[in-house]
């Protein structure tokens, strides 16, 4: 990755009660990347203390507003700080820092404006069967409802050019933002690529992740959001 | 026209609501349009209470049969519309709260020295 790209890349990490894991994730990111933005989404543990100690920028939602809201806050902050490239990265240690160059490359090369990481093009280590099925159902849903062909619709590892980030505005505060984002990408006509990424499932990340019931709640939130938008 | 005890109680309550609505309108706690809408609701309820035959005639005219059934159907429709309006309002408020929380977070961001703040 060229030095000027690395210098103008902001990595946004939304975090809610990620105290036990955040220091490692942010520490690893900061070894290579100078701009790491942690948005603490009103955590009740020491997430914000860890963020202010480890991250380049620590932001705090005074009340919990959901992952979609935290991502949008991080993106808006990065834009105001002059970011030219923005990547979003999960705080629970699922994603690999080594994958960031591959996620950013199609954007700085000018091939597209948005890159979505795909665990099904890359690898999903120790993914439970029910999680795999739920994610595949989400992919099918994205094909039918959003009319976008993807292999992984709900991966938090994404990258945006400045132009794309300025056009996209996530309004669904909670987890349904992933489907809303795909809608907006399609509506804005932004060129998009999927690239393979690794996702590591650990007991910690599985406990933090969405259950099948949670997925149904997300579906309901998304459909309500579409109706009342 | 004879008025029984129940009708007197309900009419008294409706009268109080009407007065409250007028006060709210005068003191601008509600918009003029909202005040007029609520005034019409209380007046319609009062008319239906004093002359229930009007409701029955209206129901027959609409092919519903009984005045009580017409009232029930109208209530269901009004309550559902009310729920939807409250839900939409709630969504707007949530969105505003998020925007406020976002602006506070950005304003109060902590920038470590190498963020070249």
Interface residues (C-beta under 8 A of the other chain):
Chain A: X34 X35 X39 X51 X52 X55 X56 X57 X58 X59 X60 X61 X62 X63 X65 X69 X72 X73 X76 X77 X80 X81 X171 X173 X228
Chain B: X87 X88 X91 X94 X95 X97 X98 X101 X102 X104 X105 X106 X108 X109 X110 X111 X112 X114 X115
